[in-house]
Amino acid sequence: MDLFEVETAFRDVVILQTVLEEVKNRSLPLYHRLVNLTNNEDKRFYVFFNDFRLETYVVRDQGETINDRNDRAVRKATKWYAEHLQREVRARKSARCPSVVMVSDDRENLSKAKNDGIDAMNLRDYVSGLENANHLLDMFSAGRGQQGMRTGKTEFFYPEYYTLPKMLTGVRAGTAHQGIFNVSPYNYLEGSVRVPAFDRPLLILGRENSNRAVSGDIVVVEVLPRSQWKPPSSKILEEEVVNKNDNPDVEDGEAVVTEQERRALQEEVKKTHGKSAEGRAQPTARVVGVIRRNWRQYVGHVDKDSIKSSTKQSRAQQTVFLVPMDKRIPKIRVRTRQAGELLGKRVLVTIDSWDRESRYPVGHFVRSLGELESKGAETEALLLEFDVQYRPFPKTVLDCLPAEGHDWGVPASMDDPGWKNRRDLRDLLVCSIDPLGCVDIDDALHAEQLPNGNFEVGVHIADVSHFVKPNNAMDKEASMRGTTVYLVDKRIDMLPMLLGTDLCSLKPYVERYAFSAIWEITPDVDIVSSNFTKSVIRSREAFSYEQAQLRIDDKSQQDKLTIGMRMLLMLSKKLRQKRMDAGALNLASPEVRVQTESETSDPVDVKTKQLLDTNSLVEEFMLLANISVATKNYEAFPQTALLRRHAAPPKTNFEELANQLKVKRGMELRTDSSRALADSLDTCVDPSEPFFNTLVRILATRCMMSAEYFCSGTQAYPEFRHYGLASEIYTHFTSPIRRYADLEAHRQLAAAIGYEQLDASLHSKAKLEAVCKNINVRHRNAQMAGRASVEYYVGQALKGRVVEEDGFVMKVFSNAFVAFVPRFGIEGLIRLRDLGTPEPEGVYDPETYVLSVTGSREVKVELFQKVRVRISDVAEESTGKRKVRLELL
C-alpha cells in the first residue's frame, strides 16, 4: 500500500471488485487507504465491478476453493479488459493499444495467467522496470516472499507465542491477563501492563519477558512467581547507550539479551534485596502472546554507525538500523539501496514483522521527510508520529461547502427556511473572549440583569451542525480527524477554513447562526431555568483575554457591553467557588507560550502563560453550558447520549506521591475523594518557595486517569462522574468548530429540543462507541502533538543560547535525576555522567529519595530540591531531535 500511495508512480490502476472485497475482509485500514486512492483524481485508480458484468462474472466450480475462484475471476477480468481495449482501439483506428498487466505475487496464479496468454508479473519484477526503481524497491515489505534479513540459521531468541485459543482460555480462567503493553520512557527494558486483577501495573522486565511486544500492543501476560517480583527500576537505561555499535547485519551468536543489558539488569536485581524494597515489590509478568499489534508508521533517522563506511555512496542493498524518535520503540532493521542519501534525514518506515529469530523488528522504508532539524521535516515528523491527518481536504469534502463561499450570509428575509425555528437574538449585547489572534471563534457570551434582580446569561455557540450534515463527505472527514490540532506555528483544522474561520466563526459585527444556551441565574448562582434554542446573533466585539481584562478593569468604561462583562465576571467567580466547594480540582500543567517572528514563524522567546480572571470567566460558563447540555441530552437519549467522563484514579496511583510528600515535607495527601484531594493539595505549601505548590499540582495531575468520551448506554450512571470537575454528568458542546464530539452533542441537543430529527447514526450505540473510540485517540494525539511542537520550538528558541535558571527536582534515579524549569516549562534529565569525567559514583537511597554523588564531584540531590541549572541546546544523537540540555551548577 505504501508503494501504491507514492505520488510519482502507480497511475492508471484498475482495482477489481473481487480484490477490493478481499482487502476489506482482511484489513479495514488498508481497505480505507485503497478507497482513498480511488478518490484521488491524480492517481487514476478505478474500481471495476467484475462480478456484476456478464462477460467477467465467474461461477465457483464444484470443489473449487474460494481463493481459486477469486484468482480465476481476476484472470478472466484481466483477459476480457485487454481484449475489450484492443477491440475499441481497432474500432477507433487509434495508433497503439495500452497494455494490460496483471500484477500478483501468487505463483500459481501467475503461471495460469501466462498459460492463458495474459501479461502477468509479480510486484517486484514490475517495480524493477519503473523509473526510480531503487527508491521504490526499498518500500517493499520485508516479509514479501523473501526473508532478506535471515542469515540461514534457525536459532530462536524469543519464546514462541501461545496460540489464540490457549491465550483466551488462560484469560477466562484467570491464569493469564490481557492489557496494553507500555514501555517506560526512562528505561527501555522495563514495560508494564495494567490489568483489572491487580491494583498495580504488572512489570515486564527485560527483552525476553517483553517477547517482541512493542509499546501500545494489546498483549496477554502470565504473572511470574512471587519470588521474582521486583520494585520498579530506579535506574535510567537508554538503548542507544547500552547497545551502541550493534551490527544490523549480524544475528549469529547474539543472545536476545546482550551482555551489557544483562549487567544493567543484574545491578537492578541486587538493589531489590533488602528490607526497604520488600514493601515496594510489584508483581512481574512475561508476555505470552499478542492479541493485536499497534504497529504504525514510525519516524526516525538512520543510525550512522550501522552504515558500512565503504558503501555510503553505493547502490548495493544493505541493512541499517532506523532509530525511532519515540524512545519506547526498539531500533528497526531496514534494507535499503539509498543508505548514503538517507543519512541526516528524517525518515518514515513501517514495521513488517518481528520473528523469534530476529533480535529487532524488521521493516521497510516509506519515504524521506527532509533534513533533520529543518522546520518542515520536524513538523511533518511530529504530525506523522501522532497520526494527525494533515493532508489538504479532498474535493469531495470541499464540494459540501456552501456554493456562495465567503459571500454567504444569514438570509435577510426571516421567511427564509434558514430562519425556521430560530430565535432572533441580534439585539443582545454579545461578545467573544479568546486567546490573542484566535480566528475560529466557537463561543460568545452575554449577561443582563432582570427586573427581579436575577441575571439572564447566554452562551452562544457556533451552529456548525447547520453546515455539516450527518454522513456526508465533510462529516466523515471531520469524524476521522476528530479535532483541530494546534501547533506553535500552524493549525491543522478539523473543518475547511471557509467554515472554521468565517461562516461558522462568531466574528464581530456580522450576523451568524448560533446554538444558544440561556439561563436565569440568581445572584447566588442558583439556576432558576435553562433554555436551549437555535438562534441568530450579532457579536459586538471579539476580545482577547488581555483586552477583555483591561476593559473590565477600566472604571471609565460604563457602557452596557462592559457592564454585562462585569456581571459575567462576578457570576463566574461565584460559580468557580461553588465548584471548588463541591470538590473540583485545581490542577496544573507546565504551560508556556512560544513567541515567534511574524514573517518566518521562527521562535524568538518563551513566555510562561499568564492566566487572567477573564480566562476563568470563559471557562466557568463553558463548563456550565457543557453540564446543562449533558443533562438535557441524557434525559432525551438515555442510551445514546455522547458524554465525557473522568474516572476517579485508583488509590495506588497516588501512593508514590503521597509517600514522597510525607517523607520529604511531612505533608499528608488524602485521596479518598476529589474534595479531600483538593483540600490536601491546598495545604501543600512551602512559605519559602511559592512554586512548590504548583510543582505538587503538576505531579498530582500525572497521577490522574485520562478523561474520555463515552456513550451513555455503556456505563452505569455513577460512572458518568467527572472526577476533576466534581460534576455528576458532563459533555463537550462549546467547541464544535474544533471538536467532533461537540458537533455530535449539537445534533443530539437539536433533536432533544424538537428542532430536527436525529440521524440514525446517533441512535446506534455501536456507531457512537466507534466514534468515541476514535475521538478519544485523536484528542490524546492532538494534545501530545501540541506539546511536542512546543518542545521543538523551545529547543529552537534556545539554539545557540546558554541561560541559567532555577529548577526543581521532580524525580530521582540511582544514576540520574529529572529537573523541571518553570521559566521554560521544560523538564530534563541530568545523568551522573553529565556531572563529571570519569562518571562519578552515585548512591541512591529510595527511602529518603536522596542521590549522593561522590568522586570527581561531590553533591547531594534530593526530591523537591531547588537547584540552579545551566540550559543550552543539543542535537540529541539518539533521536536526532534538538533538545534542551540541563547541567547542574
N, C-alpha and C positions, 0 to 999 in steps of 0.2 A: 504493500500500500504506500509506503514511503516513496518507492520508485514511481508509482503512478502519479503521485502528487507533485513531482518535480515539474516546475514551470517550463523547463527547456526541452522536455522530451515527452513521449507518450501523448500524442494527439490522434484524433480520428480512431477512437476505440469503440467497438460495439460490445456491450455487456449483455449477454443473453439472459433472459428471464430465468432460465434453469440455474444459471450460475448465481445470479443475484439472490434467489431464494435460498440456495445452499449457504451462501455467505451469511444471510440473515439468521439461519438456523445455528450457525457455528459461532458467530460473534456480532452482537448488535453494534458495538463501537465501530468495527470495520465496515459493517453494512452502512452505517450513517456516513462514514467517510466516503464510501463508494457513491452513495446517493448525492452527496455534496459535489462530487466530481461531475456528475451528470448535470448539475445546475450551473457549473462553471462554463460560461459560453466560450472562453478562450481555448479550453482543453478539448472541446468537441467529443465528449463521452456520451454515447447514446444507449438507451435500453431497447432491446428488440424482444418483443413478446413472442418468442418462438413457439411456445406451447399453445398460442391462440391463433396460429396461422396454419392453414390446411397443409401447405407444402412442407412445413418443418415440424409438424406435430409427430410425436413418436409414441406408439403404444408399447407398454412394457411387455416383453415376451414371457412366456411361462418359464419359471426357473431363473429368470434374469434378475440380478441384484439391482436395487435402486441406483447404486453408483454406476453400474454398467449401462443401465438405461439412460442415465443422465449424460454419460460420456458419449453415447450413441446420438443423443439429441444434439449435443454440441457439434459433433462431426457433421450431422445432417444439415444443421442450420448453416454451418460454415460453407459446406459444399453448395447448398442452394443459393446462398448470397453471392458466392463467387460466380456461379453460372448466371444468376439474375443480372449482375453488373455487366457481364460480357454481352448478354442479350441487349441490354439498354445501350451500351457503347456502340454495338453494331447498328442498332436502330437509329441512333443519333449521328452515326458516322463520325464519332469522336476519334481523336488521334490515338490515345492509349487508354488502356483499362487499368484502374488501380488494382494492385494485387491484394488478396485477402489472405492473411496469415493467421492460422490457429496457434495460439501460444498456450502450452500446457507443460507441466512438469511430470505428468503421468506417462511413464514409458510405454505402457501397453496402449494407451490412447493414442500416443504419437505414432506408434508402429501401425496401428489400424488406420489412422488418418493417411499415412503415406501409402498404404496399400490401396486406399480409396482415391488416390490421386489428389489429396488435399495438401496444400503448402502448410507444413506444421513444423514448429521449432520449440525447444524448451526455452525458458525465460533467459537463462544465462547466454545461450547462443544468440538469441535475438538481440539482447542488450549489447553483446560484444560487437555487433555490426553498426551500432549507433554512434553518432558523434559524441565526444566526451565520455567514451565507454569506461575509461579508468575511474572517473568520478562516480558513474552510475553503478559500476560493479562493486564499489565499496559499500553500496547501500543494500547489498544482498543480506538477508537474514543469515546469520552464521549457521543455522540449522538446516538450510535448504539443500538437501540431498548431498551435502558434503560436510564432513566434520573437519574443517580446516584447522581447528585448534588441537585436535588429538595428536598424540605422538606415538600411537600404536600400542601403548601399554593398557592394561586393564586394572591398574591399582586404584582402589577406591579410597577417597579421602573422607567421605561423609557416610553416615549410616543411611540405609535405604529407608524411604518413607513408608509408612503403613498404607495399606490400601484404604480407599474411601469407606467401604463398609466397616472395616476394623476401627477406623477413626470415629465414625458415627456411633458405633456400638460402645466404644470407650467413653465418649462424651455423654451418651444416655445413661451409662452405668455409673458415671461419676469418677471413673478411674483416669479419664483424660478430660482436658478442658480446652474450650475454644475461645480465642480472643485475637486482638490486633497486636502484632509484634512491633514494639517501638525500640529504637536504639538510643542510648544516652548520648547527648551532644558532647559530653565530656570524655566518654570512654567508649571507643568503637567496639570493644569486646564485651560490653555489658548491654544486654537487651532486657526488656520487661514486657509482661503481658498481664493486663488486668482481667480477672475472671470473677464472676459473682461468688464463687465458693470461698474466696479468701479476701480478708479485709485489705491486705496489702498486695501490691503487684507481685507476681511471680518473677523472680530474677532469672535471666538466661545468661549464663556466664561462659564466654569463650566461643570459638568458631564451631567446635564440634557440637556443642549443645544448641547453638542457634541454627545449625544444619541447613545452611543455604537460604534461610529466611532473610528477606530484605525489609527494611523499615516500612511499615504500612500493610504488609501481607496479613491476611487472616489465616492464623495457624492453629494447629492442635498441639497441645503440650502435655507431657506427663510430669508429675511432680517427683523430684528426686528424694531419696531417703533423708530423714531429718538430720542425720549426721553430716550431710553435705550442704545444709542451709548456711547462708552467709549474710553478713550485712552488706548494704550497697557499697560500691567501691569508693574509697577516699582518695583515689589517685587519678590524675589526668593521663589518659592513654590516647595518643594520636597515631593513626595508621601510618601517616607519611613519615613519622619519626621512627616508629618501631620497625617498619618494613621497607625502609629506604633501599633502593638498588635491587628490588626484586626483578627477576628476569621474566618478562611476559611470555617468552617462548618455551621456557623450561618448566615441566611439571615433575620430571623423573626425580625420584629420591626425595621430593619435598613431602614433609608431613603437612597435614591440614593446619596444625598449629606450628608456627615457626619457632625456632629456639628462643628468639628474642621475646616472642609473645608468651612462651611458656615461663620464661624467667619473670616477666612482668606479672603474670597471673600468680606465680608461686609467692612473690612478695606480698601480694594481696592476701593470699590464704594465711600466711604467717600472722598477719595482723588480726585475723578473725578469732584467733585463740586468745584466751584471757577473759577474765570476768566481765570487763566493760562491754565486750562485744556480744556476750551471750544474749542479753535482752534485746539487742538490735538486729539479731539474725532474722533474715527474711527467707521464706520458702523459695527454693530454687527449682528449676524445671528444665526439661530439654524438649526441643521441637521434634515431633514425630511425623509431621506432615503439614502440607499447605493446602487449605481449602480454596483460597483464592489469592492469586498474585495481584499485587498492587503496582506492577511494573508499568512504567510510563516512559516517555522520552526524557532523557536526563541531559542537563547542560554541564559541561566541564571543559577541561583542557587536556591536551596530550602531555603526559609526563615526559619531559625531555630526556630523562635518564633511561627511558625504555626504548628510545630510538637508537638503532645501530649507527654509530657515528659515520661509518664508511658508506652508509646508504642514504644519507639525508637527502641527496638530490636524485636518488634513483627512483625509477618507476616500479621496481620489484615489490611484490607484495610482502609485507612484514607485519608482525604482531606487535601492537603497542598497548600501553595502559592509558585509559581515559580516566582522569581523576575528577569525579563529580564535584560540583560546587557544594552540594549538600554532604557534609562530612559524615552523615549517618549511612550513606550509601557506599558500598565497597568499590574498589577500583574495578573497572570493566575492561576486559580484553577485547580489542578490536583489530581486525585485519584490514590493512589499508595499503593502497598504492601511492598515496599522496602524503606520507608522513612528514616530509620536509615542509610542504606547504601548510600543514595544519599546526605546526609549532607556533606558539604565541597567539593562537586564535581561540575564540570561544567556539566550542563545537557541540553539536546536538547528536546524541546517539540513543539507540534503543537496546535494551537487554533482550536477547533471543532465548537464552537457555542458561541453566546452571546445573550441570550434571554432577553426579557423585565423584567423577574422576577429575573434576576441574576445581582448583582451589578458589578461583574467582569466576564470577559470571562472565558470559560471552555475549557480545553484542555486535551491532553494525552501525556504521557511520550514516547519519541522515543528511546533515548539511553544516556548513560553517556559518557562524553568525557575524564574524568580523574580528578585528583585533581585540585582544584583551585590553580592558580599561577604556576602550572607546565608548562614548556615551550610548551610541546606537546599539552596539553589541551587548553592553551590560544591561540596558533597559529591556531589550528583547529577551535576553537570558533570564531575567527575573520574571518576565511575563510567562515565558515557557515553563520555568521552574515551578510556578504556582498555577499553571494551567489556566491562564487568563485568556479568554477569547478576544484577540485584539485585531483580527483581520477586518478590513472595511466591510460595512454592511452590504450584503449581496443585493442585486437589482430586485429580486422578489420581495425583499423587505422594504426597500425604498419605494416600490410601487404601491405600498399600503398607505403612504403618506397622503395628506390632503393635496389635491391637484393644484390648489391655489398657492401652495408653498408659503413663503413669508408674507404673502398678501392676505392670508386667511385672517378673518376676524370674527368676533361674536356677531351674529346676524343683527342688523339694525331693527328689523321688524320682530316684535315679540310674538307674532303669529307663526314665525318660522318653527319647524319641528325641533330645532336645537334648543328652543326655549321651553319645550313641553315639560311640565312638572318641575321647572326650575324657579327658585325664588330670586327676585331682583334685589341684590344686596349692594348695588353700586353706590348707594348713598352712605354706607358705613365707612367710617374713617379707619381703613385697613392699612397696615404697613408690614413689611417683612424685615427680619433681623437675621443676618447670616455672616459667615466669615468674609473677610475682605476679598473682593474680586469674584464672589460667587455669581454664576450666571444661570445655573439650574436651580431656580428658586421654587422649592416644593411647597413652602408654607408661609402663611401670613396670619396676622392676629388683629383683633380689635377688642376694645373694652369701653363700656359706658355705664354710668350709674343710672339705676332705675328710680322712678319716683318713690318706691317703697324702701329705698335705702340699700337694696341689694344691687348686684352688678350683673350686667349681661356681658359675657365673654365669648368670643368666637375664635375658633381655629379653622382656617380656610386652607384646604389642601388642593394642589393642582389636580384637575379632573382628568387624569391620564386614561382612565378606562373609557372615556368618551372617544378617544382616538385609537386606542389599541384594543381591537375586538378579539375575543377568545378564539384560539386555534388558527388565526391567520398567520402568514409568514412572519410578520413583525412580532406577534405574540410568542411564537415558537422560538424565535431568536432571543427575545428578552428572557424567556423562561430558561433557555440554555445558559445565557450569560449570568442570570441571577442577580447581578448587582453591578453598579458602576464601580470602577476601580480608580482610586485617586493616588497618583504618584506625585513626586515632588514637582516634576516639570510637565506632566500631562495627565489627562483624564481619559480612561477608556470607558466609553458610555455604554449603558445598557440599552438605551434607545437612541435612534438617529438624532443628530444635533438639532434638526428643524423642530422636533418636539421638545427635547430636553432643555434647550436654551432659548426657545422662542414661544411656540404655540402653547405649550403646557406651562412654561415658566411664568410665575406670578409677578411679572415685571411691573414696575410702577408706571402710572399714567395711562395704562391701556386696560381694556376690559378683557377678562379671562374667565373661562369656565372653572368652577371650583366645586369641591365637595366640602360642605361646611358642617362643623360640629359646634352647636351654640348652647351654652348653659346659662341658667340663672344661678348665681352663687351668692351666698350670704357673706357679710364681712368676716365671718369666722371660717370661711371657705367650705361650708357645707353645700352640697349640690342640691338645689331645690328642684330643678328639672333639666333634662337633656333633650336636645332636638337635633336630628341629622337631616340635611337636605342638600340636593344638588343646587347649585347657585351660579350667579354671575356676580363677580366683584370687580372693583377697580382700585388697585393698591395706590395709596397716596405717595408712598416713599419706600425705597429699598435701602435700609441702613446696614452698615457693617456693625458688629458688636461695639466697636470703639465709638463710632458715630452716634449710635443709639444711647450709649452711656453718657457721652458729652451732652447730648440733647436733654436727657432726663435730669442731669445734674445742673444744667444751666437754669437758674431761678428766673431769668428774664423771659424764658420761653413759657408762655401761658396759653398757647393755642390749644384747641380741642384734641388734636392728634397727640401732642406731648402729654397732656393731662391723662389721656387714655393709656399712654405708655407707662406713666407713673402708677396708674391703677394696676396695670398688669404686673409691674414690679412688686408692688405692695402685696398683691394676692399671691404671687409666685413664692415670696419669702414665707408666707404662712403655709402654702401647700408643701413646701420643702420641709418646714418644721414638722408638719403633720406626718409626712413620710418618715422622717427620722425618728419620730416618737413611736412609729409603728415597727421600727427595726430595720429600715432601709440602710444599706451600707454606703459609706462614703469611701470609695476605694481610690487608688491612684495608679497611674501608669506613667512611665518616663516619656513625656511628650515634648518634642522640640519642633521648631519651625525652621526650615532652611530658607534663608533669603537668597534669591537668585538674581543674576543680572538680567534685566528685562529683554535685551536683544538676543542673547545667546543661551539663556537659562543656565549659565554656569553659576555654581554656588559661590557666594561671597562671604556669608556669615551664618552662624547657627544661633537661634534665639530660643530660650525656654518659652513655651506658650503661657501667656498670662490669661487667667480666667477672670472675667468681669461679672458683675451682677447680671448683666444682660444675657450672658451665656446661660446662667441659671434660669433666668426668666423664660427663655425659649424652651429650655429642657423641661421645666415643670409643666408647661401647658401641652407640650408634645406627649409627655407621659400621661397626662390627664386624658387627652384625646385617645391615645392608644388603649388605655384601660377601659374607657367608655365604649369604644367601638368593639373591643374584645367581648365585653358583656353583652352588647346588642347582638353581635354575630352568633355568639354561643346560644343565646336564647332562641334565635331563629333557626340555627343549624347545629343542634347538639352533637351530631355525629361527624360533621364535616367542616366545622369552623377551623380556619387556619390560625393557629395561636403560637405564642412563643413562651417557652418555659425555661427556668433556670433552677436546676436541681440543687438541693442542699448538698454541700460537699461531705463525703464520708469523714468521720472524726479523724481517721488515720491521716488524712491529707494535711491536717494542721499539727500533728504530733511533733514533727521536727521543729517547726517554727515556734510552737509553744514551749518546747524544751529549751530552745536557743534563748528565748526571751527570759525564761525562768533562770537559766544558768548565768547568762551574761548580765542581766539587768534586774533580776528579782521581780519580774513582771508576770502577771497572770493573763493568759489569753484564753477566754472562755468561748466555747464554740457550740454550746448546746442549742442555741437558736441564733437567728440573724441579729436579733436585738442584743443578745448577750455579747456577740462578736463585735457589733458596732460600739457598744458601751466600753468593752475592754480595749478596743483599738484607740478610743478617745483617751484612755489612761496611759497609753504607751508614749510617754513624753519625756524627753531629756531637756531640762531647762537650759543647759549649756549648749545644746545643739538642736535648733529648730527643725532641721531636715530629718532628724531621726524618725519622727512620726510618719513622715511621707515615705521613708525607706521601709518602715514596717508595713505600711499600707500597700506598697508595691509588692513586697514579699507575700502578703496575705492574698493579694489578687491572684498570684501564681498558684495558690493552693485551691483556687475555686474550680468548679466544673465550668464547662462552656455552656452558654445559653444556646437553645436550639428551637427551631421551628418544628411544629408537630400538628397532626390532625386530631381534633378533639376526641374523636371516637376511638383513638388508640391508647388513651390514658384514662385512669380514674381521676375524678375531679381534684382530689387533694394533690395529685401530681402536676396539676396545671401551674402551681405556685411559682412565682418568680422570686427566688431567694434574695437576690441582690436588691430588688426594688421593694421587697416586702409586700408584694401585691398578689392577691389570690388568682388573678387572671390577667393576661397581657397579650397584646399582639403588636404588629407593626402596621401602621396606617398612614403615617405622616410624611413618608418619603417615596411616593410611587414613581417619581422620575428616575430614581437611582436604585430602588429595591423591588424585585418582583413580588416578594411576599406582600408588600403594601398594595400592589396592584390587585392581587387576588383578594385582599381584605376589602378593597373598594368595591369589587364586583359582588362580594357577599353582602356588604352593607347596602348596596343599591337594591339588591333583591330583598333584604330584610325590611327596608322601608317601603317596599312596593313600587320602586321606581322602574325596575325592569325584571324580566325573568332571569333566573340563574342558569348559566350554561351547564350542560350535563357533566362536563369535566369537573365542576366544583361540587357536584353531588356524589362523586365517586371517591370513596375513601382510598381505594388503591391508587388512583391517579394523583390524589393530593399527597399521599405518602411519598410517591415518587418525586413530586415537585419539592416537598420538604427536604427529602434526602439530598437532592441536587443543590438547593439554595443554601443548605447548611454548609456543604462543602465549599460552594462558591463564596459564601460570606467569610469563612475562615481564610480561604486562599487570598481574598481581596485584602483582608487585614494584614496577612503576612507579606504580601507583595508591597503594600504601602510602607510597612516597617522596613523591608529590605531596601526600598527606594530611598528612604530617609538615611539608612545606614550607609548606602553607597554615596549619597551626596554629602553626608557629614565627612566621610573619608576624603572626598574630592575637595571639600571646603578647607580641610586641614592640610591638603597636599603642599608639601614644602614648608609647612609652618611647624614650629615647636612651641607649645604653650605649657605652662604649669598651672595645675588646678587642684582643688580639693576633691578627694574621692572617699568612698565608704566601702569597707569590706563587706561583701554580700554573702560570700560562700568561701569556705576554707577546705583545701585538699591537703594530702600529705606531701605533694610536690608542686603546689601552686595555690593561688587564691584569686577570686574574682573581685574586682573593684568597680564600683559604679560612680560615674562622674555626672552629677546633676546638671552642670553647666551645659553639657552637650547631650544629655540623655542617653549616654552610652555606657556599656559595661565591657570590660576587657579582662583577659586572663593574664596574670603575671606569674610566670613559672620560676621555679628555683634557678633554672639555667639562665634566666634573664637577669639574675641578681649578681652574677659574677662568673669568672672563669678561673679555675675549673668550677663546675657546678657545686655550690655549697651543699652541705648536708642539711636535711630537714627532719625534725622530729615532730610528728603531729599527735596532739592529744585530743581524741574525739570527745572526751568527757567535757573538756572546757573550751573546745573549738579554738585551740591555740596552735599555731605553727611556729616552732622555734628553729631559727636558721643559724647554723654555725659554719665556720670555715672561712672562706675568703671574705665573707661579710656576715656580721652577726646582727640579727634583727628578730624581733618577736612580732608576729602578725596575729591579730585575733578578730573574731567576728564582730561586726558593727563598728570597728575601729575607724576613726577618721585618719586618712593618710594623704600625703601630698604626692601627686604623680606628675610625671612629665608626659605630655601627649604629643605624639608625632604620627606620621603615616608610614605604612609599609605595604608593599605588594606581597600578599601572603602567598608563599610558594605552593602550599597545599591546595588552595582553591583558585589561585590566580586573581583573587579579589583584592582591591586596595582596602586595607583595614586600618583602623585606628590602633596604634601601638601604645601601650601604657608601660611606663617604667617607674619603679618605686624610688622616690627621692629620700 
